[in-house]
């Protein structure tokens, strides 16, 4: 059997979907399994042992306006002669690709007017009714695969970890001293982000411990935001926002003793590696997208309008502003003590 699994586009969602790869492999040990994923998110899966092939495509290839590139994706699907396709995305286009690509059996959630393109369609659970990891696992029910306890995982090589440590060492990192990661951005929007001035105040408090080191993370979009934190700080603060590949980011996060982060892709990367977390939640729901297996690491202050799932707060941003610097500082110290 040839199986195609269409992975989610966003980094955090793709991490939460990795149990599907493991569970499908366990159920179909002799199948040829291909994971299909958009760049650069597909880098997450380069070392994944449950798959035989990684089918990467660029965002432009997913656009109906780019017909030649779009056609190349469908032709690749047809060439693969897939018996089964599992859609972890909800878009019409992803189902249309599989139908056009002659994938024989197509399993997905009934959403965005695409039900007629699926051979097996499931009702999408209400938002926030369960963790996203378990929502993905629902898609395996038509195959007779019962919901497992499989957790998200990521795999990096020893060589990649050595290179990440070397990169930190170039910036002044000392391996025998504690390293705290700070991730002040989030791809979805500003409503998910704790105020930047509070991250700065937190770092100043952390740096009172003379041997503690901090590394700042973020993609190219949040690089400017991170550089605001970096000004007027000692060399013990290493700025790597926008300076790493996704694979390098994975390894660097794994080097951290604790990661302080908004609800974001790096948060899910840390959770997959078992890195201790302080995860700050406001506009989103930790019951659905919190760090899997680390619910005790979530910090949030309940307000009547949260979770709103908005990209930008339309009022006074009370959900995040109610989280104080000293609360986060205590949470970091608690995580460090718990994981000594």
Beta strands, then each sheet from edge to edge (+ up, - down):
strand 1: 2-6
strand 2: 32-38
strand 3: 53-57
strand 4: 84-87
strand 5: 105-109
strand 6: 120-122
strand 7: 179-183
strand 8: 213-217
strand 9: 237-239
strand 10: 258-262
strand 11: 277-280
strand 12: 298-299
sheet 1: 3+ 2+ 1+ 4+ 5+ 6+
sheet 2: 9+ 8+ 7+ 10+ 11+ 12+
end
